[in-house]
Amino acid sequence: MIRLSQIKLSLEEDISTIPKKISKQLRIQPQDILDFRIYKESIDARKGTVKRVYTVDVSLKNEGKVLSKNKKLNLAPDLTYKKVKSGNEPLTGRPLVVGFGPAGMFAAYLLAEAGYKPIVLERGEDVDTRTETVNHFWKTGELNTESNVQFGEGGAGSFSDGKLTTRIKDLRCRKVLEELVLAGAPSEILYKNKPHIGTDKLKPTVKNIRKKIIEFGGEVRFNQCMESVIIENGETKGVKLTDGTILTSNVVILAVGHSARDTFEMLHNESVAMQAKPFAVGVRIEHPQDMIDKVQYSSDERPKGLGAAEYKLTHQLKDGRGVYTFCMCPGGFVVASSSEAGGLVVNGMSEYARDQKNANSALLVSVTPQDFKDDDPLAGVSFQRELERKAFEIAGSNYSAPVQLVGDFLKGQATKQVRYENVEPSYRPAVTGVQMEDIFPAFIIDAMREAIQAMDGKLNGFAREDAVLTAVESRSSSPIRIHRDSEQLESENVTGLYPCGEGAGYAGGIMSSAVDGLKVAEQVIMKFGSDL
């Protein structure tokens, strides 16, 4: 197939008009087109006119002739996933996958598909039970520390926007997208420039992937928390669960997510090589979604046929520190995302329709190990925990979230009487007006103040006085990196232990985590035989 780009459609034109556009661009007859498929769709809202822009792969009757006439044309690359061959080293027991977020899910899926019958251990609940537990927390403030927005089937991504955008250029991304579609995700994620599934559609999708793992011979065990990895003479021998159960295996894939602090501490105590790494902390900022639409689409009303508008903003301070928006949720909610008692954490979430009144995004300031109090590998965890506990206490110690109006924040005054105008905070169960300076160190406050005003110059209204800041967004990525061999992907000092995904410090988001899960599973397959 030939790949064509820059095929533009007005909002009034249907995708059925694409063949006419192809014919015109290639100067061929419509009947010469055998088939076409959309590879990518993006929106161009520049110059005041909104258009949909497509890249398509097209199959032609006389493909060779067309290619010979136009040397600028290229064939579409082969995106077929290439399976790896099994190795011959013996497995001791079934491979163990610890954690059932995107990394653990796709590692287990590939192992199961290849006949390795993995056992998945997830400390949280299945997605349906977990949803009930999380909803109960949002209504009452009663937190389950083992099953929450961070822990459970699907990982933290199950309570997010289900964003599938990524900066990595890895052919495995296509494998992830195709498997998600087969499991029930919208087919448009295969070609949307900024694909998302939405929390409501992501939950049944991950459940269907779990069913496929089981059909292939794998096993998924919920409410099974790992207490320790059994290590003897630098070799993995299995895991011990908190209920005392011991599972024997010489392969343990650690896909525990960025919030498994007890696991990080256990691994550190077992001398598994790791280090503190940079991450970012900050707040959620909420604006009216119709304001974002007007600015981004240069229109008083959202153009018909287009979804809620998004944005992505960055600002660099003179000292080189970065401030940026992250995980922007159009038409979404700010949600309670704590996983430890006595700590307040927020995140953003949207359903597929993205039809709520507010837009929200993380507003994050980068931090590095130089900002921490010591050089301990877990110093970043302590840094996060201190912010979360301050936020919890200042808002009433009941999982009410601390909020401040942007106008007050920029003036350096507390939001005492919460006087919302056009932006009603979406966080539940409750919010409390505060001064963010009582939570964050001065360098983060100063960075956010400068960035908000600078970003207003890029997105008019970003610094509006009635926009709402909600603290604290502290789990944007893992505060540690577990060292692993760059080729075999095993722990540098413990054979058979495979640090994987976002929690291990090798991914950032659903797609990159899922891809890392595939990469680790491939290494296990290439090393070991599957005679189970």
MIMIKOL-377720 format. One line per field, with one value per residue (C-alpha): residue number from 1; residue in one letter; y, z, x. Coordinates in pm, whole numbers. Example, Ala and Ser with C-alpha at 12.3 -4.5 7.8 and 13.67 -1.06 7.14 Angstrom:
n <- 1;2
res <- a;s
v <- -450;-106
w <- 780;714
u <- 1230;1367
//
This chain:
n <- 1;2;3;4;5;6;7;8;9;10;11;12;13;14;15;16;17;18;19;20;21;22;23;24;25;26;27;28;29;30;31;32;33;34;35;36;37;38;39;40;41;42;43;44;45;46;47;48;49;50;51;52;53;54;55;56;57;58;59;60;61;62;63;64;65;66;67;68;69;70;71;72;73;74;75;76;77;78;79;80;81;82;83;84;85;86;87;88;89;90;91;92;93;94;95;96;97;98;99;100;101;102;103;104;105;106;107;108;109;110;111;112;113;114;115;116;117;118;119;120;121;122;123;124;125;126;127;128;129;130;131;132;133;134;135;136;137;138;139;140;141;142;143;144;145;146;147;148;149;150;151;152;153;154;155;156;157;158;159;160;161;162;163;164;165;166;167;168;169;170;171;172;173;174;175;176;177;178;179;180;181;182;183;184;185;186;187;188;189;190;191;192;193;194;195;196;197;198;199;200;201;202;203;204;205;206;207;208;209;210;211;212;213;214;215;216;217;218;219;220;221;222;223;224;225;226;227;228;229;230;231;232;233;234;235;236;237;238;239;240;241;242;243;244;245;246;247;248;249;250;251;252;253;254;255;256;257;258;259;260;261;262;263;264;265;266;267;268;269;270;271;272;273;274;275;276;277;278;279;280;281;282;283;284;285;286;287;288;289;290;291;292;293;294;295;296;297;298;299;300;301;302;303;304;305;306;307;308;309;310;311;312;313;314;315;316;317;318;319;320;321;322;323;324;325;326;327;328;329;330;331;332;333;334;335;336;337;338;339;340;341;342;343;344;345;346;347;348;349;350;351;352;353;354;355;356;357;358;359;360;361;362;363;364;365;366;367;368;369;370;371;372;373;374;375;376;377;378;379;380;381;382;383;384;385;386;387;388;389;390;391;392;393;394;395;396;397;398;399;400;401;402;403;404;405;406;407;408;409;410;411;412;413;414;415;416;417;418;419;420;421;422;423;424;425;426;427;428;429;430;431;432;433;434;435;436;437;438;439;440;441;442;443;444;445;446;447;448;449;450;451;452;453;454;455;456;457;458;459;460;461;462;463;464;465;466;467;468;469;470;471;472;473;474;475;476;477;478;479;480;481;482;483;484;485;486;487;488;489;490;491;492;493;494;495;496;497;498;499;500;501;502;503;504;505;506;507;508;509;510;511;512;513;514;515;516;517;518;519;520;521;522;523;524;525;526;527;528;529;530;531;532
res <- m;i;r;l;s;q;i;k;l;s;l;e;e;d;i;s;t;i;p;k;k;i;s;k;q;l;r;i;q;p;q;d;i;l;d;f;r;i;y;k;e;s;i;d;a;r;k;g;t;v;k;r;v;y;t;v;d;v;s;l;k;n;e;g;k;v;l;s;k;n;k;k;l;n;l;a;p;d;l;t;y;k;k;v;k;s;g;n;e;p;l;t;g;r;p;l;v;v;g;f;g;p;a;g;m;f;a;a;y;l;l;a;e;a;g;y;k;p;i;v;l;e;r;g;e;d;v;d;t;r;t;e;t;v;n;h;f;w;k;t;g;e;l;n;t;e;s;n;v;q;f;g;e;g;g;a;g;s;f;s;d;g;k;l;t;t;r;i;k;d;l;r;c;r;k;v;l;e;e;l;v;l;a;g;a;p;s;e;i;l;y;k;n;k;p;h;i;g;t;d;k;l;k;p;t;v;k;n;i;r;k;k;i;i;e;f;g;g;e;v;r;f;n;q;c;m;e;s;v;i;i;e;n;g;e;t;k;g;v;k;l;t;d;g;t;i;l;t;s;n;v;v;i;l;a;v;g;h;s;a;r;d;t;f;e;m;l;h;n;e;s;v;a;m;q;a;k;p;f;a;v;g;v;r;i;e;h;p;q;d;m;i;d;k;v;q;y;s;s;d;e;r;p;k;g;l;g;a;a;e;y;k;l;t;h;q;l;k;d;g;r;g;v;y;t;f;c;m;c;p;g;g;f;v;v;a;s;s;s;e;a;g;g;l;v;v;n;g;m;s;e;y;a;r;d;q;k;n;a;n;s;a;l;l;v;s;v;t;p;q;d;f;k;d;d;d;p;l;a;g;v;s;f;q;r;e;l;e;r;k;a;f;e;i;a;g;s;n;y;s;a;p;v;q;l;v;g;d;f;l;k;g;q;a;t;k;q;v;r;y;e;n;v;e;p;s;y;r;p;a;v;t;g;v;q;m;e;d;i;f;p;a;f;i;i;d;a;m;r;e;a;i;q;a;m;d;g;k;l;n;g;f;a;r;e;d;a;v;l;t;a;v;e;s;r;s;s;s;p;i;r;i;h;r;d;s;e;q;l;e;s;e;n;v;t;g;l;y;p;c;g;e;g;a;g;y;a;g;g;i;m;s;s;a;v;d;g;l;k;v;a;e;q;v;i;m;k;f;g;s;d;l
v <- 0;359;611;954;1249;1592;1486;1764;1757;2037;1961;1929;1664;1298;1047;885;1171;1056;840;1151;1333;1036;1029;1399;1384;1084;1186;851;731;643;287;236;246;-106;-14;247;274;572;569;900;1177;1514;1851;2172;2477;2731;3037;3038;2747;2403;2105;1733;1619;1255;1024;720;396;310;-1;55;-154;-22;55;5;238;513;478;502;825;992;934;1124;855;594;253;219;54;-295;-258;-629;-741;-989;-1271;-1381;-1739;-1931;-2000;-2325;-2246;-2426;-2240;-2317;-2279;-2047;-1689;-1447;-1102;-866;-590;-571;-221;-166;-307;-618;-671;-673;-870;-1134;-1123;-1189;-1464;-1630;-1599;-1772;-2059;-1959;-1965;-1673;-1609;-1244;-1114;-793;-642;-460;-578;-667;-358;-392;-438;-177;77;29;71;389;538;470;656;952;974;911;965;606;486;126;132;-191;-114;243;472;356;-18;-272;-414;-180;21;397;421;273;598;847;974;655;862;666;943;874;1017;678;553;179;-58;-239;57;-80;-420;-252;-49;-348;-563;-286;-258;-635;-610;-346;-9;230;148;516;483;318;649;942;1175;1202;881;822;554;720;565;426;232;140;-65;-328;-330;-433;-691;-848;-860;-1042;-1296;-1355;-1415;-1677;-1836;-1870;-2059;-1771;-1691;-1356;-1342;-1032;-923;-1089;-855;-945;-908;-992;-1134;-1448;-1396;-1646;-1577;-1305;-1526;-1497;-1797;-1673;-1444;-1445;-1296;-1103;-1401;-1621;-1803;-1878;-1910;-2061;-1925;-1814;-1538;-1245;-946;-639;-421;-266;92;424;414;80;247;-52;-261;-4;-11;-391;-408;-145;-345;-652;-448;-456;-188;134;510;821;979;1311;1348;1636;1761;2032;2082;2027;2343;2368;2602;2613;2371;2618;2869;2614;2535;2901;2962;2643;2641;3022;3010;3128;2776;2434;2337;2067;1721;1805;1696;1898;2088;2005;2196;2126;2404;2431;2697;2697;2902;3087;2825;2554;2402;2304;2365;2193;2077;1703;1453;1720;1596;1781;1774;1579;1564;1610;1291;1176;939;865;523;586;678;1036;1153;1362;1292;1418;1318;1388;1169;1190;956;884;1161;1427;1614;1770;2148;2174;2107;2008;1942;1877;2181;2032;2156;1928;1814;1630;1434;1757;1894;1611;1612;1330;1094;789;609;657;1030;1111;897;1097;1422;1314;1185;1510;1713;1469;1475;1854;1869;1617;1801;2154;2059;1895;1545;1392;1365;1704;1858;2193;2442;2798;3032;3135;3502;3450;3234;3499;3766;3550;3544;3249;3145;3158;3195;2979;3211;3014;3198;3004;2716;2484;2243;1889;1711;1493;1437;1803;2093;2344;2688;2726;2896;2668;2818;2615;2295;2348;2473;2823;2712;2523;2812;3062;2833;2781;3155;3245;2962;3040;3397;3291;3021;3279;3440;3112;3023;3332;3285;3030;3277;3380;3464;3212;2911;2657;2494;2161;1997;1782;1612;1406;1077;1192;935;707;863;573;373;8;-65;-324;-454;-254;-565;-852;-616;-809;-642;-554;-756;-1010;-1257;-1353;-1025;-803;-442;-323;-24;307;196;71;402;290;436;727;658;376;324;332;111;-144;-143;-198;-492;-644;-586;-758;-1050;-1091;-1122;-1389;-1580;-1563;-1692;-1964;-2259;-2285;-2651;-2602
w <- 0;-67;215;140;379;401;277;414;473;589;886;648;433;523;517;221;15;83;-235;-444;-267;-330;-699;-735;-551;-749;-1075;-1119;-1172;-863;-994;-971;-591;-453;-85;165;540;765;938;1121;1173;1325;1359;1210;1368;1245;1040;1184;967;1124;906;957;815;720;643;454;319;-23;-240;-617;-929;-1091;-783;-954;-1237;-998;-790;-1100;-1206;-866;-690;-382;-292;-30;55;385;645;769;1115;1174;1516;1489;1744;1906;1929;2256;2433;2599;2958;3201;3399;3767;3814;3614;3541;3803;3702;3998;3915;3661;3520;3153;3188;3381;3168;2836;2973;3096;2772;2555;2784;2791;2414;2373;2605;2921;3153;3375;3719;3775;4132;4185;4531;4437;4325;3986;3797;3878;4253;4250;4089;4374;4627;4462;4432;4802;4881;4666;4847;5204;5232;5355;5187;5106;5099;4897;4627;4508;4215;4219;4289;4116;3775;3500;3730;3770;3402;3473;3648;3402;3056;2902;2699;2450;2326;2361;2247;2195;1838;1882;1644;1948;1993;1706;1876;2193;2004;1802;2113;2286;1990;1983;2354;2292;2272;2000;1664;1611;1853;1565;1378;1601;1652;2023;2095;2419;2542;2842;3184;3110;2803;2943;3230;3016;2781;3052;3178;2830;2814;3148;3002;2705;2937;3120;2790;2691;3015;3238;3580;3739;4117;4283;4644;4637;4770;4745;5073;4939;4650;4752;4652;4711;4606;4366;4198;4202;4358;4387;4598;4939;4973;5274;5369;5397;5065;4880;4501;4344;4014;3865;3671;3848;3644;3865;3717;4044;3932;4057;4392;4536;4800;5034;4748;4675;5042;5048;4737;4876;5199;4987;4821;4475;4280;4241;4249;4297;3968;3859;3849;3889;4139;4144;4125;3904;3735;3623;3364;3188;2895;2670;2727;2612;2307;2208;2232;2067;1787;1740;1746;1976;1966;1938;1569;1496;1484;1700;2055;2359;2285;2450;2524;2613;2758;2877;3038;3130;3417;3393;3614;3366;3573;3368;3433;3213;3183;3187;3144;3031;3070;2851;2990;3292;3670;3933;4138;4479;4415;4754;4829;5174;5486;5584;5240;4988;4617;4315;3950;3643;3474;3171;3029;2657;2585;2762;2823;3168;3221;3331;3166;3401;3369;3595;3632;3727;3833;3767;4067;4075;4338;4413;4560;4812;5167;5117;4854;4966;4669;4838;4904;4627;4800;5119;4922;4774;5107;5289;5037;5051;5430;5441;5187;5388;5718;5592;5430;5744;5760;5600;5230;5154;4897;4940;4667;4581;4315;4062;4133;4503;4423;4203;4467;4745;4950;5085;4942;5271;5148;4841;4597;4278;3975;3649;3771;4027;4161;4044;4323;4562;4849;4937;4902;5146;5058;5149;5058;4852;5019;5328;5127;4873;4914;4784;4465;4348;4434;4250;3949;3923;3958;3680;3458;3494;3378;3095;2982;2975;2687;2494;2595;2673;2998;3152;3435;3484;3846;3895;3769;4048;4171;4358;4544;4542;4211;4321;4129;3776;3750;3964;4206;4159;3886;3948;3761;3486;3208;2892;2672;2887;3097;3415;3742;3739;4051;4075;3790;3704;3839;3563;3664;3426;3337;3505;3862;3777;3608;3243;3117;3155;3066;2938;2599;2703;3003;2787;2536;2816;2932;2584;2571;2906;2811;2487;2684;2907;2603;2424;2732;2860;2712;2745;2844;3134
u <- 0;106;102;-44;-48;-208;-549;-769;-1143;-1366;-1588;-1882;-1711;-1756;-1468;-1645;-1502;-1145;-1126;-1199;-917;-684;-777;-708;-376;-250;-417;-587;-942;-1152;-1199;-821;-847;-885;-892;-778;-747;-695;-358;-386;-640;-556;-723;-580;-744;-491;-581;-932;-1053;-1086;-1003;-953;-620;-564;-277;-407;-269;-413;-404;-412;-457;-140;66;403;311;196;513;736;568;597;929;812;558;644;510;329;556;479;323;265;384;671;659;983;1109;1113;1439;1539;1631;1398;1132;1093;720;499;613;480;356;316;69;-213;-182;-90;264;164;-145;41;333;89;-109;196;323;-18;-58;279;178;369;63;160;13;-80;-84;-284;-316;-638;-978;-1124;-1237;-1608;-1561;-1287;-1521;-1769;-1487;-1358;-1708;-1760;-1437;-1540;-1875;-1766;-1392;-1344;-1023;-932;-551;-528;-786;-828;-753;-389;-428;-651;-732;-614;-388;-415;-510;-854;-947;-804;-885;-753;-505;-300;-72;298;628;791;836;798;621;481;244;38;15;-116;-376;-497;-536;-728;-965;-1016;-1102;-1370;-1196;-1321;-1161;-1079;-786;-600;-579;-670;-374;-457;-646;-829;-1065;-1230;-1270;-1616;-1496;-1156;-1299;-1478;-1178;-931;-1180;-1191;-811;-814;-1058;-826;-530;-735;-849;-482;-409;-298;-436;-527;-552;-700;-653;-311;-43;324;512;857;1056;1243;1607;1888;2246;2134;1874;1495;1323;965;750;588;239;111;-111;200;155;480;484;795;930;1260;1081;914;799;762;488;376;301;432;250;370;584;585;723;994;1095;1103;1319;1555;1587;1667;1948;1788;1974;1775;1809;1598;1491;1340;963;717;461;198;-177;-479;-605;-970;-1123;-1459;-1443;-1626;-1344;-1087;-1303;-1333;-960;-842;-1099;-1098;-1475;-1754;-1897;-1740;-1748;-2001;-1848;-1547;-1490;-1391;-1069;-738;-419;-58;156;515;730;1097;1236;1565;1729;1629;1351;1048;679;422;65;13;-269;-514;-872;-1125;-1477;-1361;-1330;-1062;-1068;-951;-659;-505;-361;-211;-404;-339;-226;-420;-361;-556;-565;-776;-1038;-1265;-1523;-1535;-1789;-1579;-1903;-1859;-1845;-1482;-1150;-870;-502;-208;17;350;692;987;1189;1520;1711;1901;1574;1542;1674;1925;2064;1864;1702;1364;1411;1162;898;954;925;589;460;538;335;45;28;37;-246;-447;-404;-459;-791;-935;-781;-1090;-988;-1139;-905;-728;-822;-724;-854;-592;-658;-583;-282;-125;-187;-43;-361;-556;-891;-1081;-1437;-1469;-1646;-1674;-1807;-1793;-1574;-1728;-1462;-1536;-1343;-1542;-1615;-1543;-1300;-1152;-1015;-646;-318;-93;215;120;168;447;804;873;1049;740;505;726;754;378;307;547;424;52;108;337;94;-185;4;-25;-380;-585;-775;-542;-471;-834;-907;-1187;-990;-942;-621;-658;-369;-176;-84;214;191;270;551;761;1010;1252;1422;1504;1825;1803;2023;1958;1931;1802;1584;1663;1756;2123;2194;1910;1865;1509;1370;1229;1150;883;669;606;664;1013;1091;1081;754;516;155;-63;103;468;388;208;495;747;537;561;938;994;769;966;1288;1135;1009;1345;1528;1299;1111;735;702;461
//
